[in-house]
Amino acid sequence: MNGGRFDLAVVGAGLNGSLLALAAGEAGLRTVLVDRIPLDSLAEPNFDGRTTAVAYTSKRLFDALGIWPAVADQAEPILDIRISDSGHDGRASPFFLHFDHREAAEGEEDAPPMGWIVENRFLRAALLRQLTSCPSVEIVAPDEVVDTRRDESRAELVLRTGRRIQAALVASAEGRFGALREEAGIGAQAWSYRQIAIVLVAHHERPHRGVAQEKFLPGGPFAILPMCDGERGEHRSSIVWTERADLARRLLQLDAPPFQAEFARRFGSHLGHAEPAGPRWSYPLSLVHADRYVDTRLVLVGDAAHGIHPIAGQGYNLGVRDIAALVEVLIEARRLGLDVGAADTLERYARWRRADNFAMVAATDVLNRLFSNDAPPLRLARDLGLAAVHRMPAMRRFFARHAMGLVGDLPKLIRGERP
């Protein structure tokens, strides 16, 4: 690609930034993607031990962009979700809430999974392959933005190597504490949960049968997410184990036998003997929600706009919907001969996405505060609430369709269509 002016400059090549660059490039926008580390390293097994819950509608976007065939063999369907409350001993309450993917189906259509669990490294590798073959996208990595200049007519990024990039619009996909948001003076509601997520892969005796489980423990949720079987046929699940920060640090320092004992107490015996396999990763948990999503020729997407607790597994899917909405707004503006970086163009994106994002930010925050404690009155209220919803098919269907991303004003890419 030549060195001329771009329609869109994306800063940050994580899962959100790479997807935005690809979606914009596939739609015909001249796009440049900038990251400070080589993109090949993002797909290495030891870079990121996490998995991503890809909602049904996010998968439709991946289909529309040609990404899904590259990850389908490594994507484990989520057929059911089981939510239960547990005490310090890890034993589940007799009250629970169960979602079946068939409840969310409409009419006589085949019931699709509610989502899929995919290892981040496979998603990153698939995105990189698509990006490198997209003629409308230029990848600039490793390099780093050291200065930005934005006014009513254009935006310019100055890179550490000395290169200057001009674009109609800059998108920050840098994560929760991105420099571009701070530089623009965009404030945010932000706080630490004083929790750490311990992430690992577990092997277990019995197959998970596509059931995702979330056990609410006093220190935070303990999620057991179904993964594809390993190369030697091992039954595997991805574990997102939330604990108070001080306890999590002590757990991470344990040798294998005591760590296994703590893990087994929380995991339970429903899948037979289970034990961690491979490395442990850890991530501090916090909430960040930007006061606004746009500034002069600047737009925030994904975690740069809203970083939420992983309690519902919806953080990445919110970012996917951001990307679909933004690309649709930009393409419609260009078709009308309008400036894709103009304030009124960006405000349409902000209005479209803010209500959906705020609802999920608030819901995950309330859920984490409600369930991450062991106060007897709250435990009783939680148990009764889970049992009540479990007995209400209409409510179960409503929540299942929300988890699949089927509710609200859906962008075209989320519906599986090109903008």
FENZIJO-V605559 format. One record per run of one state. SS is the DSSP state (h for helix, s for strand, l for the rest). FROM is the first residue (numbers start at 1). LEN is the number of residues. If there is no record, write none. Layout:
ss = <SS;SS>
from = <FROM;FROM>
len = <LEN;LEN>
//
This chain:
ss = <l;s;l;h;l;s;l;h;l;s;h;l;h;l;s;l;s;l;s;h;l;s;h;l;s;l;s;l;s;l;s;l;h;l;s;l;s;l;s;l;s;h;l;h;l;s;l;s;l;s;l;h;l;s;l;h;l;h;l;h;l;h;l;h;l;h;l>
from = <1;6;12;15;27;31;35;39;44;51;56;65;68;75;76;79;80;87;92;101;105;115;120;133;137;141;145;151;155;160;164;173;179;184;188;205;211;218;220;227;235;245;253;256;268;274;291;294;296;298;301;302;305;306;308;310;313;315;336;343;372;376;391;393;405;413;416>
len = <5;6;3;12;4;4;4;5;7;5;9;3;7;1;3;1;7;5;9;4;10;5;13;4;4;4;6;4;5;4;9;6;5;4;17;6;7;2;7;8;10;8;3;12;6;17;3;2;2;3;1;3;1;2;2;3;2;21;7;29;4;15;2;12;8;3;4>
//
